[in-house]
Amino acid sequence: MQHLIELQEIDNQLQDLNSLLGDLPKRVNEMNQEEEVLSTNLEKNKIHLKEIRVEFHKSEVKVEEIDNKIDKIKDQLFLVTNNKQYDALSHEIDYLKEEKSRIESKILIFFGEKDELKNNIENEEIQLKSLADELVNRKKKLKTMLSKSADEKSVLEQKRQEKVQQIDSNTIALYNQVSGARDGLAVIHLSGNSCGGCGAAITMQTISEIRSNNTIYRCDICSRFVYSNQNSIN
């Protein structure tokens, strides 16, 4: 039983070390993913903005070409000699005006998309800069904390390995099972006449056996290993 108590003490210290880091490693990983997604979207938006600017310019050129054609046809109207020629030229002017109107509608759409993309790109660049700065700080903090705890953790893990070797495999398997189900606390002290983990009552005869430290007892309710000691490891 003493080996289990000492193993629990080691695991408590390892758990405390991991708690010092908190969710920092997870948050750093999440921020790396956020940065990657934001960078990808930013690049896509820049490419799309470039494409829209090209199409915008092409449309403006087409409108200018149509205006020139319309002006030339209008000049021809003064030279026609019959109604048939006049009507044909008038129909061509109407067609060109419709084409111009269609292109101008596209230009308005391009204009709106261009402004929206520019705003999105500006906002994404600001977000990316802020995220990158925060990520650098968090990575630096994580590196410092990992460096400080690395040596201590290595020593504890070595002690744990040595302690595990002193306990039979079946008991270790039970210990690991209970530890995983009970937030890392598989060994608990008596609390009066009850289990210090879940509060379940224990018979006086069993308490006497536990206090003798000659037997390994597991709580019938929470399955933790229960021992008697004035100094709690909880």
C-alpha positions as CSV (number, residue, x, y, z in Angstrom):
1,M,0.0,0.0,0.0
2,Q,2.9,2.3,0.8
3,H,4.1,2.1,-2.8
4,L,0.7,3.1,-4.1
5,I,0.6,6.1,-1.7
6,E,4.1,7.2,-3.0
7,L,3.0,6.6,-6.6
8,Q,0.0,8.8,-6.0
9,E,2.2,11.5,-4.5
10,I,4.4,11.5,-7.6
11,D,1.4,11.6,-9.9
12,N,0.0,14.5,-8.0
13,Q,3.3,16.4,-8.5
14,L,3.2,15.6,-12.2
15,Q,-0.4,16.8,-12.4
16,D,0.6,20.0,-10.7
17,L,3.3,20.6,-13.3
18,N,0.9,20.1,-16.1
19,S,-1.6,22.4,-14.4
20,L,1.0,25.1,-14.4
21,L,0.8,25.1,-18.2
22,G,-3.0,25.1,-18.1
23,D,-4.5,25.3,-21.6
24,L,-1.6,27.2,-23.0
25,P,-0.3,24.4,-25.3
26,K,-3.9,23.9,-26.6
27,R,-4.4,27.6,-27.1
28,V,-1.1,28.0,-29.0
29,N,-2.1,25.1,-31.3
30,E,-5.5,26.7,-31.9
31,M,-3.9,30.0,-32.7
32,N,-1.5,28.4,-35.1
33,Q,-4.6,27.0,-36.9
34,E,-6.4,30.3,-36.8
35,E,-3.3,32.0,-38.3
36,E,-3.1,29.4,-41.1
37,V,-6.8,29.9,-41.9
38,L,-6.6,33.6,-41.8
39,S,-3.5,33.7,-44.0
40,T,-5.1,31.4,-46.5
41,N,-8.3,33.6,-46.7
42,L,-6.2,36.7,-46.9
43,E,-4.3,35.3,-49.9
44,K,-7.5,34.2,-51.6
45,N,-9.0,37.6,-51.1
46,K,-5.9,39.4,-52.5
47,I,-6.0,37.1,-55.6
48,H,-9.8,37.7,-56.0
49,L,-9.3,41.5,-55.7
50,K,-6.6,41.4,-58.4
51,E,-9.0,39.5,-60.7
52,I,-11.8,41.9,-60.1
53,R,-9.5,44.9,-60.8
54,V,-8.6,43.3,-64.1
55,E,-12.2,42.6,-65.0
56,F,-13.1,46.1,-63.9
57,H,-10.5,47.6,-66.2
58,K,-11.6,45.4,-69.1
59,S,-15.2,46.5,-68.6
60,E,-14.3,50.2,-68.5
61,V,-12.3,49.7,-71.8
62,K,-15.4,48.0,-73.4
63,V,-17.7,50.9,-72.4
64,E,-15.2,53.4,-73.9
65,E,-15.1,51.3,-77.1
66,I,-18.9,51.2,-77.2
67,D,-19.2,55.0,-76.7
68,N,-16.8,55.5,-79.6
69,K,-18.8,53.1,-81.8
70,I,-22.0,54.9,-80.9
71,D,-20.4,58.3,-81.8
72,K,-19.3,57.0,-85.2
73,I,-22.7,55.6,-86.0
74,K,-24.4,58.8,-85.0
75,D,-22.1,60.6,-87.4
76,Q,-23.2,58.1,-90.1
77,L,-26.9,59.0,-89.5
78,F,-26.3,62.3,-91.2
79,L,-25.1,60.6,-94.3
80,V,-27.8,58.0,-94.9
81,T,-30.1,58.5,-97.9
82,N,-33.1,56.3,-97.0
83,N,-35.2,55.2,-94.0
84,K,-34.0,51.6,-94.2
85,Q,-30.3,52.6,-93.6
86,Y,-31.4,55.0,-90.9
87,D,-33.4,52.3,-89.1
88,A,-30.5,49.8,-89.3
89,L,-28.1,52.3,-87.8
90,S,-30.6,53.2,-85.1
91,H,-31.1,49.6,-84.2
92,E,-27.4,49.1,-83.9
93,I,-27.1,52.1,-81.6
94,D,-29.9,50.7,-79.4
95,Y,-28.1,47.3,-79.3
96,L,-24.8,49.0,-78.3
97,K,-26.6,51.1,-75.6
98,E,-28.1,47.9,-74.2
99,E,-24.7,46.2,-74.2
100,K,-23.2,49.3,-72.5
101,S,-25.9,49.2,-69.8
102,R,-25.2,45.5,-69.2
103,I,-21.5,46.2,-68.8
104,E,-22.1,49.2,-66.6
105,S,-24.2,47.0,-64.3
106,K,-21.3,44.6,-64.1
107,I,-19.0,47.5,-63.3
108,L,-21.2,48.5,-60.4
109,I,-21.1,45.0,-59.0
110,F,-17.3,44.9,-59.5
111,F,-17.1,48.2,-57.7
112,G,-19.0,47.0,-54.7
113,E,-17.1,43.7,-54.5
114,K,-13.8,45.6,-54.8
115,D,-14.6,47.9,-51.9
116,E,-15.8,45.0,-49.8
117,L,-12.7,43.0,-50.5
118,K,-10.5,45.9,-49.8
119,N,-12.2,46.3,-46.4
120,N,-11.9,42.6,-45.7
121,I,-8.3,42.5,-46.6
122,E,-7.5,45.5,-44.4
123,N,-9.4,43.9,-41.4
124,E,-7.7,40.5,-42.0
125,E,-4.3,42.1,-42.1
126,I,-4.9,43.8,-38.8
127,Q,-6.3,40.6,-37.3
128,L,-3.3,38.6,-38.7
129,K,-0.8,41.1,-37.3
130,S,-2.5,41.0,-33.8
131,L,-2.7,37.3,-33.9
132,A,0.9,36.9,-34.9
133,D,2.1,39.2,-32.1
134,E,0.0,37.3,-29.5
135,L,1.2,34.0,-30.8
136,V,4.8,35.1,-30.5
137,N,4.2,36.1,-26.9
138,R,2.4,32.9,-26.0
139,K,5.0,30.7,-27.7
140,K,7.7,32.5,-25.7
141,K,5.8,32.0,-22.5
142,L,5.2,28.3,-23.3
143,K,8.8,27.7,-24.1
144,T,9.9,29.4,-20.8
145,M,7.4,27.3,-18.8
146,L,8.3,24.1,-20.5
147,S,12.0,24.8,-20.0
148,K,11.5,25.4,-16.3
149,S,9.4,22.3,-15.7
150,A,11.3,20.0,-18.0
151,D,14.0,19.0,-15.6
152,E,11.6,18.5,-12.7
153,K,9.2,16.5,-14.8
154,S,12.0,14.3,-16.0
155,V,13.0,13.5,-12.4
156,L,9.5,12.8,-11.4
157,E,8.8,10.5,-14.4
158,Q,12.0,8.6,-13.6
159,K,10.8,8.2,-10.0
160,R,7.4,7.1,-11.2
161,Q,8.9,4.5,-13.5
162,E,10.9,3.1,-10.6
163,K,7.9,3.1,-8.3
164,V,5.7,1.3,-10.8
165,Q,8.3,-1.5,-11.0
166,Q,7.9,-2.0,-7.3
167,I,4.1,-2.8,-7.7
168,D,2.6,-5.8,-9.3
169,S,1.2,-5.4,-12.8
170,N,-2.5,-6.2,-11.8
171,T,-2.5,-3.5,-9.1
172,I,-0.9,-1.0,-11.5
173,A,-3.6,-1.8,-14.1
174,L,-6.3,-1.1,-11.5
175,Y,-4.5,2.0,-10.3
176,N,-4.3,3.4,-13.8
177,Q,-8.0,2.5,-14.5
178,V,-9.2,4.3,-11.3
179,S,-6.9,7.2,-11.9
180,G,-8.3,7.8,-15.4
181,A,-11.8,7.7,-14.1
182,R,-11.3,9.8,-11.0
183,D,-9.4,12.9,-12.3
184,G,-6.0,11.4,-11.5
185,L,-6.8,10.6,-7.9
186,A,-6.7,6.8,-7.3
187,V,-5.4,6.7,-3.8
188,I,-7.2,8.6,-1.0
189,H,-6.9,8.7,2.8
190,L,-9.6,7.9,5.3
191,S,-11.8,10.8,6.3
192,G,-13.2,9.8,9.7
193,N,-15.1,6.6,9.1
194,S,-15.6,7.3,5.4
195,C,-13.8,7.3,2.1
196,G,-12.0,10.6,1.6
197,G,-12.8,10.6,-2.0
198,C,-16.6,10.0,-2.3
199,G,-17.6,10.0,1.4
200,A,-19.0,6.5,1.4
201,A,-19.2,5.0,4.9
202,I,-16.8,2.2,5.8
203,T,-17.4,-0.5,8.5
204,M,-15.4,-0.3,11.6
205,Q,-13.8,-3.7,11.0
206,T,-12.6,-2.6,7.6
207,I,-11.3,0.7,9.0
208,S,-9.3,-1.3,11.5
209,E,-7.8,-3.4,8.7
210,I,-7.0,-0.2,6.7
211,R,-5.3,1.4,9.7
212,S,-3.1,-1.6,10.1
213,N,-1.7,-0.8,6.7
214,N,-1.4,-4.5,6.1
215,T,-4.1,-4.7,3.4
216,I,-5.1,-3.0,0.2
217,Y,-8.7,-1.8,0.4
218,R,-10.7,-0.3,-2.5
219,C,-13.8,1.8,-1.8
220,D,-17.0,-0.1,-2.9
221,I,-18.5,3.1,-4.3
222,C,-15.7,5.0,-6.1
223,S,-13.1,2.1,-6.4
224,R,-10.3,4.3,-5.0
225,F,-7.5,2.7,-2.9
226,V,-8.1,3.9,0.7
227,Y,-5.4,4.2,3.3
228,S,-5.0,5.6,6.8
229,N,-2.6,8.4,7.4
230,Q,-2.8,11.6,9.4
231,N,-1.1,13.5,6.5
232,S,-3.4,13.8,3.5
233,I,-2.1,13.6,0.0
234,N,-5.3,15.0,-1.4
